[in-house]
Amino acid sequence: MPVLETFPPTDKGHGPVAWSAEDQQQIDVLFGQYPTKRSAILPLFWLAQRKWGWLSYDVLGLIATTLSLPKSEVLAVASFYSMLKKQPTGKYTIQVCHTLSCALRGADTIVHHLEKALGIGVGETTADGMFTLQRVECLASCGSAPMMQIDDDFYELLTPAKVDEILAAFKAQTPLSTPRPEADEWHWTVPS
């Protein structure tokens, strides 16, 4: 019989957290943009993640209080989105899509190459705290598979050589500019 993980998982947390006066001004503006406070949940997640780096249970509790929602509901929404960090991560989070289109076009090769290049496994962070590697569900770039997302940017039509170029740029603190050249590599042909 498999051992079930306890819930909630161990969360070292941030300790007591609070919105600053500037944060509260942004929150008030957000609330004015939605018909109900509850509708501002995703923008609040982003605000909190930018402020604290990740969404600990302490932070999720603050968001629940801010929205007058049960903590369980806030946790349920946060757990749905892979781009919301529920644990500390490296400076850059690399998310490799492994859904069907990417899988068929070599996502496993890309993941294995990243593991070897970074010296870590999926779900781990490099010793220098620079990169965290994750496998994620569809990132909606099926036409340019295989692909990965590093923080907010997509890197598409990946090969091991492209991955090496991307990692070298990040390690040199000169990430590739956007739009990136892979957009020019999309060759759409219409059957005659």
MOURGI-V300908 format. One record per residue. SS is DSSP state (H for helix, E for strand, C for the rest). PSI is psi in radians with two decimals (none if undefined). D_CENTER is the distance of its C-alpha to the mean C-alpha in Angstrom with 1 decimal. Layout:
# MOURGI-V300908
SS|PSI|D_CENTER, SS|PSI|D_CENTER
This chain:
# MOURGI-V300908
C|2.23|32.5, C|2.59|28.8, C|2.23|27.8, C|2.43|25.4, C|2.45|22.8, C|2.66|23.8, C|2.37|22.0, C|2.66|20.5, C|2.84|19.2, C|2.25|20.2, C|1.89|18.3, C|-0.38|19.8, C|3.14|18.6, C|-0.14|19.2, C|-2.85|22.8, C|2.30|24.2, C|2.64|21.9, C|2.68|23.2, C|2.48|22.6, C|2.99|24.5, H|-0.68|27.1, H|-0.73|25.0, H|-0.78|22.0, H|-0.61|24.6, H|-0.77|25.8, H|-0.70|22.5, H|-0.75|22.2, H|-0.69|25.7, H|-0.76|25.0, H|-0.82|22.0, H|-0.57|24.4, H|-0.24|27.0, C|-0.09|24.8, C|2.68|24.4, C|-0.50|27.3, C|2.74|26.2, H|-0.68|24.2, H|-0.57|22.1, H|-0.28|20.9, H|0.25|19.0, H|-0.80|16.6, H|-0.81|13.4, H|-0.60|14.6, H|-0.67|15.5, H|-0.81|12.1, H|-0.75|10.9, H|-0.82|14.2, H|-0.72|13.8, H|-0.67|10.5, H|-0.64|12.1, H|-0.83|15.2, H|-0.10|14.5, C|-0.54|11.2, C|2.90|10.1, C|1.51|11.7, C|3.00|14.7, H|-0.55|17.5, H|-0.80|19.4, H|-0.75|16.9, H|-0.63|16.6, H|-0.70|20.4, H|-0.73|20.8, H|-0.73|18.8, H|-0.79|21.0, H|-0.76|24.1, H|-0.65|23.2, H|-0.04|22.9, C|0.79|25.8, C|2.72|23.9, C|2.52|24.1, H|-0.64|21.4, H|-0.63|21.1, H|-0.72|20.2, H|-0.75|17.4, H|-0.71|16.1, H|-0.75|16.5, H|-0.79|14.5, H|-0.65|11.6, H|-0.32|11.7, H|-0.57|11.5, C|2.06|8.1, C|-0.39|5.4, C|-0.13|2.8, C|2.17|5.5, C|2.08|6.3, C|0.14|9.7, C|2.81|11.0, C|2.52|11.5, C|3.06|9.7, C|3.09|11.2, C|-0.68|11.6, E|2.29|9.3, E|2.08|6.3, E|2.05|7.6, E|2.03|6.5, E|2.16|10.0, E|2.36|11.2, C|0.32|14.2, C|3.04|15.7, H|-0.97|19.3, H|-0.80|19.4, H|-0.69|17.2, H|-0.77|19.0, H|-0.44|22.3, C|0.19|21.6, C|0.43|20.7, H|-0.69|17.1, H|-0.69|18.8, H|-0.74|20.5, H|-0.78|17.5, H|-0.82|15.8, H|-0.66|19.2, H|-0.76|19.7, H|-0.75|16.5, H|-0.79|17.6, H|-0.80|21.0, H|-0.63|20.2, H|-0.30|18.0, C|0.50|20.2, C|2.91|17.6, C|3.02|16.6, C|2.36|13.6, C|0.01|12.0, C|2.89|13.8, E|2.45|13.6, C|2.68|16.3, C|-0.55|19.4, C|-0.01|19.2, C|0.27|15.8, C|-0.76|14.5, E|2.45|12.0, E|2.36|9.9, E|2.26|10.0, E|2.59|8.5, E|2.39|10.1, E|2.88|8.8, C|-3.12|11.0, C|2.26|12.1, C|0.25|10.2, C|0.73|13.7, C|0.77|15.0, H|-0.55|17.7, H|-0.18|20.4, H|0.65|18.9, C|2.70|17.9, C|2.71|16.9, C|2.82|13.7, E|2.79|10.4, E|2.28|7.7, E|1.97|7.6, C|-1.96|5.9, C|-0.01|7.6, E|2.44|10.1, E|2.49|11.2, E|2.07|13.6, C|2.97|16.0, C|0.87|19.3, C|2.55|18.3, C|2.84|21.1, H|-0.66|21.3, H|-0.72|23.1, H|-0.70|20.4, H|-0.76|17.8, H|-0.72|20.4, H|-0.75|20.9, H|-0.82|17.2, H|-0.73|17.0, H|-0.70|20.4, H|-0.75|19.4, H|-0.71|16.5, H|-0.58|18.9, C|0.03|21.6, C|0.55|19.4, C|1.15|20.1, C|2.62|17.0, C|2.49|18.2, C|2.81|19.1, C|2.55|18.1, C|2.61|19.5, C|2.83|19.6, H|-0.31|22.6, H|-0.42|21.2, H|-0.55|21.8, H|-0.24|25.4, H|-0.11|25.3, C|2.10|24.9, C|1.78|28.3, C|2.19|29.1, C|2.48|32.5, C|2.14|34.5, C|2.46|36.9, C|none|40.5
